[in-house]
Amino acid sequence: MSTTASESFVKVLAESSTLNSVPSEFTYVNDSKGSYSDSIPIVDFSLLTSAIPDQRSKALHQLALACQEWGFFVLINHGIPETLLKAIIDTSLEFFELPDEDKKRYEAKSPSDPIKSGTGSVINISNHRIHLWRDFVKSYVHPDFHCPDKPQTLRDILLEFSEKSRSVARKLLQGIGENLELEEGYINEALQLDSCFQLYAANYYPPCPEPDQAIGLPPHTDHGLLTFLIHNGVAGLQIQHNGEWFNTNSPQNSILVNTADHLEIFSNGRYKSVKHRAVVNSQATRISVVVANGAAPDAIVGPAAPLVERDGRALYRPMKFIEYVETMLSNRLHQKGNLECLKIEDDE
């Protein structure tokens, strides 16, 4: 059976009984091994929202260190019900199990399509197109809510999950504003968080016969302020720290959070947008559900004025948030990323 990625979804290819090696259009040679670290930060959300000052200040300190040193943390006791986390994973899986024609309705025509589905590919250094070992569905869920028609249960579950995620993100950003010594409400106003852009993405990574010859998602950073990720218990997210790749282990019902490009820009470089990747395995299907939390689509995001004043200069150029997102969604792997393009060199 010769199923090319352009004809079908990776799920179909992976389920072929004759598949015993990675087809050439998927070949992305990588060392998918990651180290383990017991120092990956954990932030306890219930302490961050505590009325007891000592507990709250301890949690704020943990949050500050996580954003400065790792750009990543495991969020526990966040208050989003376990049943809802399970439901969004399960209904996302149902989407991937739909007939191909239902999923192909959402094949992306342009980066600004509010719902997109497909397999995805990247252009490598040698200018070859490489298909990724994953299927995906993405939809814009705020300020306007978009959702695939099927499975029918997805709409209500996604609506609730995105609302609860937004609430958690707002409280984290409030803590980040305090840590950056910004006036209360400054972040909300500067980034117009009432109309914040929010994107849902679900990824399906089927077992791969040669995990070191394919990639789920190559190293990248995210647009937005904070990215939330949950998964079905199968590991695969790796983050880069001090040039080394680390596996992320997370307790059940926790949320993996990484600081993204716009938080690096807004903090004038104090917090770094962390590179991460999704590696595949030969044993089990991995499902991940991601919520990217950003500024309002029309917000012009640049370094916060009080931080520029403190630092003496801005390290990044401002850019309208939605323009950043859409140029990033259409970007190539080997070209300079948006974040690099917005950095202001010392001699400018």
N, C-alpha and C positions, 0 to 999 in steps of 0.2 A: 504493500500500500504506500503510494507516494503522495502524501498530503503536504502541500507547501503552506507556509504560514499565510500567504496572501489569499489562499482559498478558504482557509478555515481557522478555527481557534486552536490554541496550543492544547487545550483539553482533549480535543479529538485526536490530535497527533499522539499525545501521551498515552491514550487508551488503545492505540493500535497494538495488536498482539505481536507484530513483526518488528516493533521498534527496539533496537538494542544499541543504537549509538545516536549521537546528536547530529541531525542533518546539517549540512554545511552552512546554510543561511543563518543558523543559530549559534555558530561557533564563536565563542567569546572565552578565550583561555584565561583562567584566573585561579589563583590560589584561594580557595574559599574558606581556608581555616582561619579561625579567629581565636584570640586569647580570652581567658576568663578573668574578670577582676571583681574582687569583693568591695571595691571602693566606688563602684558606680553609684551615684547619689540616689537616695530615696527621700522624697518629700511627702510628709504626712499632711494631707489637705485638711483633715479635721483639726489639726493644731493651728494651721494657718488661719482658719476661720474661727478659732477659739476666742472666747471672751476673756480668757485668763492671759494677762499680758506676758508673763514669762514663757508660756507655751507658744504664744504667737511669735514672740521675738526669736525664739529658738528655730521655729519653722521658717521665718523670714531669712534667718542666717543660712539655713540649709538651702533655701531657694537661691539666694545670692551666690553661694559657692557653686551650686550646680550650674547656674547660668554662666558664671565666669570661667570655671575650670573644665567643665565637660560639655556644656551646651546641650545637656541631656539629663533627664532624670526619670525615675520610676515614681509615679504618683499613686499613693495608696490612700484608702479611706476617703475617696473623692465623692461618695454619696450617690453616684449613678448606680441604680439597682443592677444587681447581678443578672436578673432576668432580662433586663433590657440589653445588656452587653451580649448575652447569649442570643437573644432574638435578632439583633442586627447582624451578627455573624451568620446565623442560620438562614435568614432571608437573603443575605448577600450570596450565600452558597446556592440558594434556590435560583437566583438570577443566572448563575453560571451553568446551571443544569437545564435551562430553557433550551428549546430547539434553536439551532443556529439562526434561522430566519428572524426570530424574535429579537435576538441580540444584534443582528446586522442592521436592524432599523436605526440603531444609534451609532453607526460608523461615522467617525468624525469627518465633517466636510471642512471645518475651519477651527482654529484654536478657540474661537469664542462660542462654539456650540455649547449650550448649557448642559446637555447630556451627551456623553461619549462612551462608546464601548469598542473594544478591539483587543489586539495583542500588543501592539507597540513595537517600535524599533528605534535604533540609534545609528548614527553614522560614526564609524570609528576613525582612527588617525589616518588609515590608508584610504579613506573615502569610500569604504564599503558599508552597505546597509546591513546591520545585524539585527535579527529578530530576537526579541526578549522571550525568556521562558516563563511567560505569564499571560493571563487574560485579565482584562480590567473593565470596570465600569466606573464612570465619574459623573457626578452631577453637582451643579451649583445649588446650594440649599439656603443661602441667605445672602443679601436681603430679600431676594426673590427665591421661592422654593420650586425646584424642578426635581422630578423623580421619574424613573422608567415606569411604564404602565404595569409591567409584570415583574415579579410576582405581585399580586394585588395587596398582599400584606405589607409590602415594603414601605409604601407611602406613610402610613401611620407610625410605624416603628422608626423610620428615618426622621420623620418630623420631630418625634419626641427625643430621639437620640441627639439630633443636632441642637435642639433647644437646651437640653441639659448640658451638653458639651460647651455651648456658648457661655452658659452661666459659670461653669467651672473656669473657662478661659478668662472671663472677665475678672474673676476673683484672683486668679494667678497674676494677671496683668496689674491689678491694683497693688498686689504685693511687690511686683517688680518696680512699679512706680515709686513706692516707698523706699525700696532699696536704692533706687537711683536718685533719691532725695528730690523728687519732683513734687510739686504741689498736688494735693488731692484733686482728682478729676482731670489733671493735665493730660494724661494718656487718653482718657475717654474723649476729650474735646479735640485734641490734636489729630487723633486717628479716626474720629467720628465712629466710635465703636457701636453706637446704636444701630448703625447701618452696616456693620462689619461684613466683609466678604467671607463666606464659609463654603468650603468644597468638601464633598464626600467622595471618597474613592475606595472601592473594594478591589482587592487583587487575589487572583487564583493562581497559585504556583503548583502545578501537578508534579508528581515524582519525575525525576530526570535520570536517564540511564547513565549519564556521565556528568555529574555535578560540576566538575572542574572545567568542563568544556562549554558551559552555558551560564547565563546570568539572569536572575529575575529582574533586578534593576541595578544598573551600574552605579558607581559612586556619584553622588549628587548632593546638593543642598536643596532646601525647600523654599518656595516663596512664602510670605506671610510672617506672622509673629510667633505662634506656637503651633506645632503639629502634634496631634494626638494619634496614637496607634494602639489598636487592640488586635489580638489574633486568636486562632483556634487552638492554641497550645503547642503548635509546631513552630520551633525556633527558625530564624532565618534572617532577622534584622541584625546587621552589624554596624557599629559606629566607629569612626576614626578618632583616636585620641593620641596626641603626641606622635603622630605618624604610624601608629599601630592599629590594627583592626581588632575590635572587641565584640564578642557575642553578647547580646543583651538577654539576660535571664530576668523574667518578671514573674512575681507571684500571681496566682490566679486573681482575676478581677482588678488587677492594677492597670494603669494606663501608662504607656511609654510616651514621654513628652520630649520633643526636641525644640530648641530655640532655632528660629528660621531667619531667612535673609533680612526681613524687615525689622526684626528686633536688633540685629547687628547694626543696621543702618540707623535706626531710631536711637539706640544707646551710644551712637558715635564710636562703635567698635569695642565697647566694654564687654558686651556679650557676643559670643561668636556663633555664627550659623554653622552647625556641625555636619560634616560629610558623613553619609551613611549609604548602605547598599543592601540589597536583598539577595542572599545566596539561596541556591536550591539544593535539594537532597534527593536521594534515590528511593527513599522509603515511603514518605507520606505527603499527602497534599497539604499545603499551607494556605490558609485564608487569612488575609489581613484586612482590617477596615481602618481607614485613615480619615481624620477630619482635620483639614487645614484651616486655621483661624487667622484671619488677616484684618487689615484696616478696611474702611469703607472703599468701594470700588473707585469713587471719585477723589478720595483723599490723596493729597500730595504728601508722600512720605519722604522725609529727610531727617537728619539728626535733630534731636530735640534741642530747641534754642537754648535752654538753661545749661545743657551739657556742652554745647558749642562754646558758650560764654566761658564755662569753667576750663575747657581744654584749649581755648585760644583759637581754634579753627575747626571747621567741619571736615570730616574724613570721607564723606560720601556726598554725591550730588542727589538732589531730590528728584523724584519721579512719581507720576500718577500711579496709584496702586494697580489698577486693572491693566494698564499698559505693561507694567512689569510682568504681571501674571501671563498675559497673552504672548508677549515676546518670549517668555521662558518656556511656555508650552510648545512653541514652534522652534525652539533652539536645537542646535546640533551638539553632540557630545564633546567634540574636540575644540569647538569655538570657545572663546572666553565667555564665562557665565555672566549673567546680568550684574551680579554683585561685584565682580572684577571690573566690569565696565563703569560702574558708578563710583569706584574708589578714586579719590583725588590724590594724585602723587604729590610728594613733598615739594617738588620744584614748580608746581603749577601756580 
